[in-house]
Amino acid sequence: MTAVVPAVNVPARAADVRSRLRKVQARFGAAMLLVNTAGALIVFSYLGFILPAPQRFFVDNLIALVAYNVFASFVCGGISGWAFKPLVRFAREGRAATPAERTYIVRHPLRQTVISFVVWMGSEFVFIPINARFGALYDWDIAATILMGAITTCGLTYLMSERLLRPINRMAFSGGLPTDPYVPGVKSRLLLAWAIGAGIPLVGVVMMTADHGHRPVSLAGLAFLGLTGLFSGAMATVFAAKTIADPIESVTAALADVQEGRLDVTVPVYDGSQVGQLQAGFNAMVDGLRERRRLRDLFGRQVGEDVAEQALERGVRLGGEQVHVAVLFVDVIDSTALAATRSPAEVVAALNAFFAIVVDVVGRTGGFVNKFEGDAALCIFGAPVRRADADACALLAARLLCERLSDVQGLKAAVGVSAGDVVAGNIGTKERFEYTVIGDPVNEAARLSELAKTRPERLLVSGSMLESVDAAERAHWRSDGSVVLRGRHAPTELAVVG
């Protein structure tokens, strides 16, 4: 459902988009700085105070930590800011994202993760030389600990990036998902959460139990690793779980709307993996349902709701079946003069008002308008849905039409009604067909309508119909002799409203 926005609101909308993008970028930068700084402090605390080692925390390492963090913040922040600009260029320019831009955007969490990982690995070249005096074993501890800290921190960086960039993804993916994205799927994210919460802390426990100068395993160290694993694992699990739960909840809520018949719903698409395919697939499904409803509505308007329902339920096949129906034919009187004295637009407006009454009355009395033939309409009672009271319904519709069509925008109408057995079904070819009825009652109703134009009642029905209706309906009619209609050989008994 798209709203039309006045042109005067476009600058305001553009300013609002820019404001939201600035907020996203600020949150993204703050989150990246926070998670990497926290990771660095945890690694430094583990190496300096927890891991059994031939030395403890000393000033050189602290100075190196502060200096490298400042350096890394500027370098990483500058590179990240440069890499972030293409993410928002399309939105700031007020256009849809191109396929290449969508691919760039969906891969940005990986890009940011790689930037952070490179910066983390750069610290190896700072802290290993500083502590080389304590031997190769301790250098190995430093290298392994920094690597594990990098994996944990960068894993959280990736999961946080995906969530923080959802507003940008949502704007970019409104025109479609990236055609060839390379992003971790649901299984990879769950495995990443497991590694952060369990795998890395367990490796740290193994490192503590290894030989470090025959020092005893520190219970405080085990507790530190356990608490760190709980915290980082909880964060990773929450982000990974919400990656799956959020879109499923949005799809579930939208499905509830669809079940209630509301098809003007869409779910936001903000993920480039299977989750985004689920969101986009749901929207495509709803689009298909909307299109199906629209086509069904148009189909029903063309052929009648009952015919459309039958075709949708049973399929379409050529041919028909013999059924008993009542046929009502209504025709405008002196339509030639109407076309000669009014403009085409006025004629169309008058006919539309005329046929609106016909459709309303026939529908209310259990029939349907099978077709419009210029300034006439053929109405059927008893097909495609069979009715035992088809004759009575047609007679009631005829009486109501004569009352309501007495003078519609200057138009007057004649009505003819007949009943009998016809063949009702789809006539034509597989490529083009229509539902119709063929049989003598159709011709008789048309001839009665033609004759009714010369009668003051403007309504003639086949007298034989009165035998099949109840006394209450029969009381509204009286016999009016017989006549041989044009093109027929046997006389037709006539009945008029009495």
C-alpha positions as CSV (number, residue, x, y, z in Angstrom):
1,M,0.0,0.0,0.0
2,T,1.7,3.2,-1.2
3,A,0.7,6.6,-0.2
4,V,1.0,9.6,-2.6
5,V,3.1,12.3,-0.9
6,P,2.6,15.9,-1.9
7,A,5.7,17.5,-3.5
8,V,5.9,20.0,-0.7
9,N,6.8,17.2,1.7
10,V,9.7,15.8,-0.3
11,P,12.4,18.0,1.3
12,A,11.0,17.2,4.7
13,R,11.1,13.5,3.9
14,A,14.7,13.8,2.6
15,A,15.8,15.6,5.8
16,D,14.1,12.9,7.9
17,V,15.9,10.1,5.9
18,R,19.3,11.9,6.4
19,S,18.6,12.3,10.1
20,R,17.8,8.6,10.5
21,L,20.9,7.7,8.6
22,R,23.1,9.8,10.8
23,K,21.6,8.1,13.8
24,V,22.3,4.7,12.4
25,Q,25.9,5.6,11.6
26,A,26.4,7.1,15.0
27,R,25.0,4.0,16.7
28,F,27.0,1.7,14.5
29,G,30.3,3.5,15.2
30,A,29.6,3.7,19.0
31,A,28.8,0.0,19.1
32,M,31.9,-1.0,17.2
33,L,34.1,1.1,19.5
34,L,32.4,-0.3,22.6
35,V,32.6,-4.0,21.7
36,N,36.3,-3.8,20.5
37,T,37.4,-1.8,23.5
38,A,35.6,-4.2,25.9
39,G,37.3,-7.1,24.1
40,A,40.7,-5.5,24.4
41,L,40.3,-4.9,28.1
42,I,39.2,-8.5,28.7
43,V,42.1,-9.9,26.7
44,F,44.6,-7.6,28.6
45,S,43.1,-8.6,32.0
46,Y,43.3,-12.3,31.1
47,L,47.0,-12.1,30.0
48,G,48.1,-9.7,32.8
49,F,46.3,-11.1,35.8
50,I,44.6,-14.4,35.1
51,L,46.8,-16.6,32.9
52,P,49.7,-18.2,34.9
53,A,52.8,-16.4,33.6
54,P,56.3,-15.6,34.7
55,Q,55.4,-12.0,35.2
56,R,52.4,-9.9,36.0
57,F,51.0,-6.7,34.7
58,F,53.6,-4.0,34.1
59,V,53.7,-0.4,32.8
60,D,55.0,-1.2,29.3
61,N,52.0,-3.3,28.5
62,L,49.6,-0.7,29.8
63,I,51.2,2.1,27.8
64,A,51.1,-0.2,24.7
65,L,47.4,-1.0,25.3
66,V,46.4,2.7,25.6
67,A,48.5,3.8,22.6
68,Y,47.4,1.0,20.3
69,N,43.8,1.5,21.3
70,V,44.0,5.2,20.4
71,F,45.8,4.3,17.1
72,A,43.4,1.5,16.3
73,S,40.3,3.7,17.0
74,F,41.5,6.3,14.6
75,V,42.6,3.9,11.9
76,C,39.7,1.6,12.3
77,G,37.2,4.5,12.6
78,G,38.6,6.2,9.5
79,I,38.5,3.0,7.4
80,S,35.1,2.1,8.7
81,G,33.7,5.6,8.0
82,W,35.1,5.4,4.4
83,A,33.6,2.0,3.9
84,F,30.2,3.1,5.4
85,K,29.6,6.0,2.9
86,P,28.5,3.8,-0.1
87,L,25.9,2.2,2.2
88,V,23.9,5.4,2.4
89,R,24.7,7.1,-0.9
90,F,21.5,5.9,-2.6
91,A,19.2,7.0,0.3
92,R,20.8,10.5,0.5
93,E,20.4,10.9,-3.3
94,G,16.7,9.9,-2.9
95,R,16.8,7.0,-5.3
96,A,16.5,3.2,-5.2
97,A,19.6,1.1,-4.5
98,T,21.2,-0.5,-7.6
99,P,21.9,-4.3,-7.5
100,A,25.6,-3.6,-7.0
101,E,24.8,-1.3,-4.0
102,R,22.5,-3.9,-2.5
103,T,25.3,-6.5,-2.7
104,Y,27.8,-4.0,-1.1
105,I,25.3,-3.2,1.7
106,V,24.5,-6.8,2.5
107,R,28.2,-7.7,2.7
108,H,29.1,-4.7,5.0
109,P,28.9,-6.7,8.3
110,L,31.6,-9.1,6.9
111,R,33.6,-6.1,5.7
112,Q,33.5,-4.5,9.1
113,T,34.4,-7.8,10.7
114,V,37.4,-8.1,8.5
115,I,38.5,-4.5,9.3
116,S,38.2,-5.2,13.0
117,F,40.1,-8.6,12.7
118,V,43.0,-7.0,10.8
119,V,43.3,-4.3,13.5
120,W,43.2,-7.0,16.2
121,M,45.9,-9.0,14.5
122,G,48.0,-5.9,14.2
123,S,48.3,-5.9,18.0
124,E,50.2,-9.1,17.8
125,F,53.2,-7.2,16.4
126,V,53.0,-4.8,19.4
127,F,52.6,-7.1,22.4
128,I,54.7,-10.1,21.3
129,P,57.9,-8.1,21.0
130,I,57.3,-6.3,24.3
131,N,57.0,-9.6,26.1
132,A,59.6,-11.6,24.1
133,R,61.9,-11.5,27.2
134,F,59.7,-14.0,29.0
135,G,60.2,-16.8,26.4
136,A,58.5,-18.4,23.4
137,L,55.8,-20.1,25.6
138,Y,54.5,-16.8,26.9
139,D,54.6,-15.3,23.3
140,W,52.5,-18.3,22.2
141,D,50.0,-17.5,25.0
142,I,49.8,-13.9,23.9
143,A,49.3,-14.8,20.2
144,A,46.7,-17.4,21.0
145,T,44.8,-15.2,23.5
146,I,44.7,-12.2,21.1
147,L,43.5,-14.5,18.3
148,M,40.7,-15.9,20.5
149,G,39.8,-12.4,21.6
150,A,39.8,-11.3,18.0
151,I,37.5,-14.2,17.0
152,T,35.1,-13.5,19.9
153,T,35.0,-9.7,19.4
154,C,34.8,-9.9,15.6
155,G,32.0,-12.5,15.9
156,L,30.0,-10.1,18.1
157,T,30.9,-7.3,15.7
158,Y,29.3,-9.3,12.8
159,L,26.2,-10.1,14.7
160,M,25.8,-6.5,16.0
161,S,26.5,-5.0,12.6
162,E,23.7,-7.1,11.0
163,R,21.2,-5.8,13.5
164,L,22.3,-2.2,13.5
165,L,22.2,-2.0,9.7
166,R,18.7,-3.2,9.4
167,P,17.2,0.2,8.7
168,I,19.6,0.7,5.8
169,N,19.0,-2.8,4.5
170,R,15.3,-2.3,4.7
171,M,15.5,0.8,2.4
172,A,18.0,-0.9,0.1
173,F,16.0,-4.2,-0.2
174,S,12.7,-2.5,-1.0
175,G,13.5,-3.0,-4.7
176,G,14.6,-6.6,-4.3
177,L,17.2,-8.8,-2.6
178,P,20.9,-8.9,-3.7
179,T,21.2,-11.3,-6.6
180,D,24.3,-13.0,-5.5
181,P,25.0,-12.3,-1.8
182,Y,27.8,-13.9,0.1
183,V,26.7,-13.8,3.8
184,P,26.6,-16.4,6.6
185,G,23.3,-18.1,6.8
186,V,21.2,-19.2,9.8
187,K,23.4,-22.3,10.6
188,S,26.6,-20.3,10.4
189,R,25.3,-17.6,12.8
190,L,24.2,-20.3,15.3
191,L,27.7,-21.9,15.1
192,L,29.3,-18.5,15.5
193,A,27.2,-17.9,18.7
194,W,28.3,-21.3,20.0
195,A,31.9,-20.6,19.3
196,I,31.7,-17.2,21.1
197,G,29.8,-18.6,24.1
198,A,31.4,-22.0,24.5
199,G,34.2,-22.8,22.1
200,I,36.6,-19.9,22.9
201,P,36.2,-20.0,26.7
202,L,36.9,-23.8,26.6
203,V,40.1,-23.2,24.7
204,G,41.0,-20.7,27.4
205,V,40.5,-23.3,30.1
206,V,42.7,-25.7,28.1
207,M,45.4,-23.1,28.0
208,M,45.2,-22.6,31.7
209,T,45.7,-26.3,32.4
210,A,48.8,-26.5,30.3
211,D,52.2,-26.3,31.8
212,H,53.1,-22.7,32.8
213,G,56.1,-23.2,35.0
214,H,54.3,-25.7,37.2
215,R,52.0,-23.0,38.6
216,P,48.6,-24.3,39.9
217,V,45.5,-23.7,37.8
218,S,43.8,-20.5,39.1
219,L,40.2,-20.9,40.3
220,A,39.9,-17.1,39.8
221,G,41.0,-17.6,36.2
222,L,38.4,-20.3,35.6
223,A,35.7,-18.1,37.1
224,F,36.9,-15.2,34.9
225,L,36.7,-17.4,31.7
226,G,33.3,-18.7,32.8
227,L,31.9,-15.3,33.4
228,T,33.4,-13.9,30.2
229,G,31.9,-16.9,28.3
230,L,28.5,-16.4,29.9
231,F,28.5,-12.7,29.0
232,S,29.8,-12.9,25.5
233,G,27.8,-16.1,24.8
234,A,24.6,-14.4,26.0
235,M,25.2,-11.5,23.8
236,A,26.0,-13.7,20.8
237,T,23.0,-15.9,21.4
238,V,20.6,-13.0,21.8
239,F,21.8,-11.4,18.5
240,A,21.7,-14.8,16.7
241,A,18.3,-15.7,18.1
242,K,16.8,-12.3,17.2
243,T,18.2,-12.6,13.7
244,I,15.8,-15.6,13.3
245,A,13.0,-14.7,15.7
246,D,12.4,-11.1,14.6
247,P,11.5,-11.9,11.0
248,I,9.6,-15.0,12.0
249,E,7.5,-12.9,14.4
250,S,6.9,-10.3,11.7
251,V,5.8,-12.9,9.2
252,T,3.6,-14.6,11.8
253,A,1.8,-11.4,12.6
254,A,1.4,-10.6,8.9
255,L,0.0,-14.2,8.4
256,A,-2.6,-13.5,11.0
257,D,-3.7,-10.4,9.0
258,V,-3.8,-12.5,5.8
259,Q,-5.9,-15.1,7.5
260,E,-8.4,-12.4,8.4
261,G,-8.6,-11.3,4.8
262,R,-6.3,-8.2,4.9
263,L,-3.9,-8.4,2.0
264,D,-2.5,-4.9,2.3
265,V,0.3,-6.2,4.5
266,T,4.1,-6.5,3.9
267,V,6.9,-7.5,6.1
268,P,10.2,-5.5,6.1
269,V,13.1,-7.2,4.2
270,Y,16.4,-6.5,5.9
271,D,18.4,-9.7,5.7
272,G,20.5,-11.1,2.8
273,S,20.4,-14.7,3.9
274,Q,17.6,-17.3,4.0
275,V,15.8,-15.1,6.5
276,G,15.6,-12.3,3.9
277,Q,14.4,-14.9,1.4
278,L,11.7,-15.9,3.8
279,Q,10.6,-12.2,4.2
280,A,10.7,-11.5,0.5
281,G,8.9,-14.8,-0.3
282,F,6.1,-13.9,2.1
283,N,5.7,-10.5,0.4
284,A,5.7,-12.2,-3.0
285,M,3.0,-14.6,-1.8
286,V,0.8,-11.8,-0.6
287,D,1.4,-10.0,-3.9
288,G,0.2,-13.1,-5.6
289,L,-2.9,-13.3,-3.4
290,R,-3.7,-9.7,-4.0
291,E,-3.4,-10.3,-7.8
292,R,-5.5,-13.4,-7.5
293,R,-8.1,-11.5,-5.6
294,R,-8.1,-8.7,-8.1
295,L,-8.4,-11.2,-11.0
296,R,-11.1,-13.1,-9.2
297,D,-13.0,-9.9,-8.6
298,L,-12.6,-8.8,-12.3
299,F,-13.6,-12.4,-13.4
300,G,-16.6,-12.3,-11.2
301,R,-17.7,-8.9,-12.6
302,Q,-17.3,-10.2,-16.1
303,V,-19.1,-13.5,-15.8
304,G,-20.9,-13.4,-12.4
305,E,-19.8,-14.5,-9.0
306,D,-21.4,-17.9,-9.2
307,V,-19.8,-18.7,-12.5
308,A,-16.4,-17.5,-11.2
309,E,-16.7,-19.5,-8.0
310,Q,-17.6,-22.6,-10.0
311,A,-14.7,-22.2,-12.4
312,L,-12.2,-21.7,-9.6
313,E,-13.5,-24.7,-7.7
314,R,-14.0,-27.2,-10.5
315,G,-11.8,-25.9,-13.3
316,V,-13.0,-24.9,-16.7
317,R,-14.1,-27.3,-19.4
318,L,-16.0,-26.7,-22.7
319,G,-19.5,-27.9,-23.1
320,G,-22.5,-27.8,-20.8
321,E,-25.3,-29.6,-19.0
322,Q,-29.1,-29.5,-19.4
323,V,-30.8,-27.6,-16.6
324,H,-34.1,-25.9,-16.0
325,V,-33.7,-22.1,-15.8
326,A,-35.8,-19.0,-16.0
327,V,-34.6,-16.4,-18.5
328,L,-35.2,-12.6,-18.1
329,F,-34.5,-10.3,-21.0
330,V,-34.6,-6.6,-20.4
331,D,-34.2,-4.1,-23.3
332,V,-34.2,-0.3,-23.6
333,I,-37.1,1.1,-25.6
334,D,-36.2,3.4,-28.5
335,S,-32.5,3.4,-28.0
336,T,-32.0,4.7,-31.5
337,A,-33.6,8.0,-30.6
338,L,-31.6,8.1,-27.4
339,A,-28.3,7.9,-29.4
340,A,-29.5,10.6,-31.8
341,T,-30.5,13.1,-29.2
342,R,-27.6,12.7,-26.6
343,S,-23.9,12.7,-26.7
344,P,-22.0,9.4,-26.5
345,A,-20.9,10.2,-22.9
346,E,-24.5,11.0,-21.8
347,V,-25.7,7.7,-23.4
348,V,-23.0,5.7,-21.6
349,A,-23.8,7.4,-18.3
350,A,-27.5,6.7,-18.7
351,L,-27.0,3.0,-19.6
352,N,-24.6,2.6,-16.7
353,A,-27.3,3.9,-14.3
354,F,-29.9,1.7,-16.0
355,F,-27.8,-1.5,-15.8
356,A,-26.8,-0.7,-12.2
357,I,-30.5,-1.2,-11.2
358,V,-30.7,-4.4,-13.3
359,V,-27.7,-5.9,-11.7
360,D,-28.9,-5.0,-8.2
361,V,-32.4,-6.3,-8.6
362,V,-31.4,-9.5,-10.4
363,G,-28.7,-10.2,-7.8
364,R,-31.0,-9.6,-4.9
365,T,-33.6,-12.0,-6.3
366,G,-31.1,-14.9,-6.8
367,G,-30.1,-14.5,-10.4
368,F,-27.1,-13.1,-12.3
369,V,-26.7,-11.0,-15.4
370,N,-25.1,-13.3,-17.9
371,K,-24.3,-10.7,-20.5
372,F,-24.9,-7.2,-21.7
373,E,-25.9,-6.9,-25.4
374,G,-25.7,-3.2,-26.2
375,D,-28.7,-1.7,-24.5
376,A,-30.1,-5.0,-23.4
377,A,-29.3,-7.6,-20.7
378,L,-29.7,-11.3,-20.5
379,C,-30.4,-12.5,-16.9
380,I,-30.4,-16.2,-15.8
381,F,-32.0,-17.8,-12.8
382,G,-31.2,-21.4,-11.9
383,A,-27.7,-21.7,-13.5
384,P,-24.8,-22.2,-12.7
385,V,-26.3,-22.7,-9.2
386,R,-29.5,-24.6,-9.5
387,R,-32.6,-23.3,-7.9
388,A,-35.9,-25.0,-7.4
389,D,-37.6,-21.7,-7.2
390,A,-35.9,-20.2,-10.3
391,D,-39.3,-19.3,-12.0
392,A,-40.6,-17.5,-8.9
393,C,-37.3,-15.6,-8.5
394,A,-37.4,-14.5,-12.2
395,L,-41.1,-13.3,-11.9
396,L,-40.3,-11.4,-8.7
397,A,-37.3,-9.7,-10.4
398,A,-39.4,-8.8,-13.4
399,R,-42.0,-7.0,-11.2
400,L,-39.3,-5.1,-9.3
401,L,-37.6,-4.1,-12.4
402,C,-40.7,-2.6,-13.9
403,E,-41.1,-0.5,-10.8
404,R,-37.5,0.7,-10.6
405,L,-36.9,1.1,-14.3
406,S,-40.0,3.2,-14.9
407,D,-37.9,6.3,-15.8
408,V,-34.1,6.1,-15.3
409,Q,-32.5,9.2,-16.8
410,G,-35.2,9.3,-19.4
411,L,-34.8,5.6,-20.3
412,K,-37.7,3.2,-20.4
413,A,-37.4,-0.6,-20.6
414,A,-39.3,-3.7,-21.7
415,V,-39.0,-7.0,-19.9
416,G,-39.7,-10.5,-21.2
417,V,-39.5,-13.7,-19.1
418,S,-39.6,-17.3,-20.0
419,A,-38.5,-20.6,-18.5
420,G,-37.6,-24.1,-19.6
421,D,-34.7,-26.5,-20.2
422,V,-31.5,-25.1,-21.7
423,V,-27.9,-26.2,-22.1
424,A,-25.8,-24.1,-19.7
425,G,-22.0,-24.1,-19.9
426,N,-18.8,-22.8,-21.5
427,I,-19.1,-22.2,-25.2
428,G,-16.2,-21.3,-27.5
429,T,-12.6,-22.7,-27.7
430,K,-9.9,-23.3,-25.1
431,E,-8.4,-20.0,-25.9
432,R,-11.6,-17.9,-25.7
433,F,-14.9,-19.0,-24.3
434,E,-17.8,-17.7,-22.3
435,Y,-20.4,-19.1,-20.0
436,T,-23.9,-18.9,-21.5
437,V,-27.2,-20.6,-21.9
438,I,-28.6,-21.9,-25.2
439,G,-32.2,-23.0,-25.7
440,D,-35.7,-22.0,-26.7
441,P,-36.5,-20.1,-23.4
442,V,-33.7,-17.6,-24.3
443,N,-35.2,-16.9,-27.7
444,E,-38.7,-16.7,-26.2
445,A,-37.7,-14.2,-23.5
446,A,-36.1,-12.0,-26.1
447,R,-39.2,-12.1,-28.3
448,L,-41.5,-11.3,-25.3
449,S,-39.3,-8.3,-24.5
450,E,-39.6,-7.1,-28.1
451,L,-43.4,-7.5,-28.0
452,A,-43.5,-5.8,-24.5
453,K,-42.2,-2.6,-26.1
454,T,-45.6,-2.2,-27.8
455,R,-47.7,-3.0,-24.7
456,P,-48.5,-0.5,-21.9
457,E,-47.4,-3.0,-19.2
458,R,-43.9,-3.2,-20.8
459,L,-43.7,-6.7,-19.2
460,L,-44.7,-10.0,-20.7
461,V,-44.0,-13.4,-19.3
462,S,-44.7,-16.9,-20.6
463,G,-48.0,-18.0,-19.1
464,S,-46.7,-21.6,-18.6
465,M,-44.4,-20.3,-15.8
466,L,-47.4,-19.6,-13.6
467,E,-48.0,-23.3,-13.2
468,S,-44.6,-23.8,-11.4
469,V,-44.8,-21.0,-8.8
470,D,-46.7,-20.8,-5.5
471,A,-50.0,-19.2,-5.1
472,A,-48.5,-16.1,-3.5
473,E,-46.5,-15.2,-6.6
474,R,-49.2,-16.4,-9.0
475,A,-51.6,-13.9,-7.4
476,H,-49.6,-11.0,-8.9
477,W,-50.3,-12.2,-12.4
478,R,-53.1,-12.8,-14.8
479,S,-53.4,-14.5,-18.2
480,D,-53.6,-12.3,-21.3
481,G,-54.3,-14.6,-24.2
482,S,-51.7,-16.0,-26.5
483,V,-49.6,-14.9,-29.5
484,V,-47.4,-16.4,-32.1
485,L,-44.1,-14.7,-31.5
486,R,-41.8,-13.7,-34.4
487,G,-39.8,-16.6,-35.7
488,R,-41.9,-19.2,-33.9
489,H,-44.7,-21.5,-35.1
490,A,-46.6,-22.4,-31.9
491,P,-48.5,-19.8,-29.9
492,T,-47.1,-18.6,-26.6
493,E,-49.4,-18.1,-23.6
494,L,-49.0,-14.6,-22.2
495,A,-49.2,-13.3,-18.7
496,V,-49.0,-9.8,-17.4
497,V,-49.0,-8.2,-14.0
498,G,-52.5,-8.1,-12.7
